Amino acid sequence: MNAVPARAGTGRRDGLPRLAVTGGEPAGIGPELVAKLAATPIAADLIAISDRGLLERAAARCGVALKLEAFDGRPRALRAAGSLRLLEVPLRAVEMPGKPDPRNAFHVLQTLARAADGCIAGEFDAVVTAPVQKSVINDAGERFTGHTELFAERAGREVVMMLASPALRIALATTHLPLREVAAAITRDALTRTLRIVHAELIAKFGIAAPRIAVLGLNPHAGEGGHLGREEIETIIPALEGLRDEGMHLLGPLPADTAFVPALRARYDAVLAMYHDQALPVLKSEAFDRTVNLTLGLPFVRTSVDHGTALDLAGSNRADPASMIAAAEMALKLALRAKATEDG
């Protein structure tokens, strides 16, 4: 898939950190979340990669006095609340809130590719993504499994999905797989690669000098010594032992049903869960509106909301922007840390 071309590497620049913001599914709540994010005083240069009319209609529904300016690539020292700079990717069909149109699938993919390419080129400091409707993109004949996979392919990197709240960071050994396929996908090599990425990113992106990572078992009671499954004995424990020999501080494999009790939380900085629904319900039940989705392993910062397109809320001005704002704030924080590290 070809995208609107990014400018070549722009090198160092002054001004506010620059966050590319994609609107996700045009018929979902994403464009409204972008408008509501623009209304906040976040100290970042927000570059919306979207369609002008789409954002203007979303802002009008939300009562946001949106000011759109064409993105010219120049640094910006200040941003007034309500203002966005626009890098336009036109819709193929005017959106109908709540009713996704496969004709707009390519628009969605173009916005994501443009954001990724811009980050890789140094044009943007981070990307913040609103939710997409995967089924509609696939209905349009485009192979698509999610943001994480698209950005990984675009950057040519192996990545790990992490969801983080103020109290918890949870990375995933497998992501969007049917449960029956999970066990086969968990191999010693795969776990080793995943844990190396998580460990390195906790140091680089979160500034944790000596990360402590709790690793969950796959089976109930972490296999109960092999009586409830042998994946822990044959796969997970050997992977952990090999990485401990490299100096990593790893706990586990821990039974998932007790890994999140307060006494244990104080002993780790992040958790590696074996599959999507093993640990994320804990996180989302505690901090749904403050949880952020991150992609670890990319050569740039990528954050996202932790929820879907909420088609039933689209167009109603009832969508809560808290997760979108949290995602932008985390992207800004991580981008500033990266810049401080570069400046030495």
Buried (B, 14 or more C-beta within 10 A) or exposed (E): EEBBEBEEEBEEEEEBBBBBBBBBBBBBBBBBBBBBBBBBEBEBBBBBBBBBEBBBBBBEBBEBEBBBEEBEEEEBEEBEEBBBBBBBBEBBEEBEBBEBBBEBBBBBBBBBBBBBBBBBBBBBBBBBBBBBBBEBBBEBEBEBBBBBBBBBBBBEBBBBBBBBBEEBBBBBBBBEBEEEEBBEEBBBEBBBBBBBBBBEBBEBBBEBEEBBBBBBBBBEBBBEEEEBBEBBBEBBBBBBEBBEEEEBBBBBBBBBEEBBEEEBBEEBBBBBBBBBEBBBEBBBEBBBBBBBBBBBBBEBBBBBBBBBBBBEBBBBBEBBBBBBBBBBBBBBBBBBBBEEEEEE
